[in-house]
Amino acid sequence: MKILFFSASFCSQCPAAKKAIKNLKLDTINFDADEHPEEFKTYGIRSIPSIVLLDNNGQEVKRLTSKVNQDTITEFLKGVDYDFSS
C-alpha cells in the first residue's frame, strides 16, 4: 500500500497535517500543488490537505480530506492491513 499526501504552500492547515504525519512516522509520497499539479488532476484532489491510500495495484482504497490531524489520520488508518512502522 502507498500513502499519498497532497498539500500546498498556501494551505493554512497543511503544516499541522504534515506534523501529524511525521509524528505518526508514516511513510508518505508527498505532492505539492505548485510542484505536482498533474498528480492533483490524476487523483481528483480538490481539497487540501488530502491523504489518499492506494492498494498494491495502485487503486484507491480510502481518502481523507480537509480536517487532517493526528486523530483523524489514526481513525482513517484503522483496519488497514499495512505495516506503517517501515
C-alpha positions in Angstrom: 0.0 0.0 0.0 1.0 3.6 -0.6 0.0 6.8 1.3 -0.1 9.9 -0.9 -0.2 13.3 0.8 -1.4 16.3 -1.1 -0.7 19.8 0.2 0.2 23.3 -0.9 2.4 26.1 0.3 -0.6 28.5 0.6 -2.6 26.0 2.7 -3.1 27.1 6.3 -4.0 23.6 7.6 -1.2 21.7 5.8 1.7 22.4 8.3 -0.4 20.7 11.1 -1.2 17.8 8.8 2.5 17.4 7.9 3.4 17.4 11.6 0.8 14.8 12.4 2.1 12.5 9.6 5.7 13.0 10.9 4.6 12.2 14.5 2.9 9.0 13.3 6.0 8.1 11.4 4.1 7.4 8.2 6.0 6.8 5.0 4.2 9.0 2.5 4.7 10.2 -1.0 4.2 14.0 -0.9 2.8 16.2 -3.6 2.7 20.0 -3.5 0.1 21.7 -5.7 2.7 24.1 -7.3 5.2 21.3 -8.0 2.9 18.5 -9.0 -0.3 19.8 -10.5 -0.6 16.8 -12.7 -0.9 14.5 -9.7 -3.7 16.6 -8.3 -5.6 16.1 -11.6 -4.8 12.4 -11.8 -6.2 11.8 -8.3 -9.0 14.4 -8.5 -7.8 16.4 -5.5 -10.0 19.4 -4.9 -9.4 19.9 -1.2 -6.2 20.2 0.8 -4.7 18.7 2.8 -5.7 15.3 1.4 -4.5 11.8 2.0 -5.1 9.0 -0.5 -4.4 5.4 0.4 -3.7 3.1 -2.6 -3.5 -0.7 -2.7 -0.7 -2.6 -4.2 -2.3 -2.3 -7.7 -2.5 1.5 -7.4 -6.2 1.5 -6.8 -7.6 4.0 -4.3 -8.8 2.4 -1.1 -9.6 5.4 1.1 -9.4 9.2 1.0 -9.2 11.7 3.8 -9.6 15.4 3.1 -9.6 18.8 4.9 -9.5 18.1 8.7 -6.3 16.1 8.6 -4.8 15.8 12.1 -3.3 13.0 14.2 -6.7 11.8 15.4 -8.4 11.8 12.0 -5.4 10.1 10.4 -5.3 7.4 13.1 -9.0 6.8 12.6 -8.6 6.8 8.8 -6.0 4.1 9.0 -7.9 1.7 11.4 -8.4 -1.6 9.8 -5.9 -1.1 7.1 -3.6 -4.1 6.5 -0.3 -2.3 6.2 2.9 -2.1 8.3 3.2 1.6 9.0 6.3 1.1 11.0 8.6 0.8 8.0 
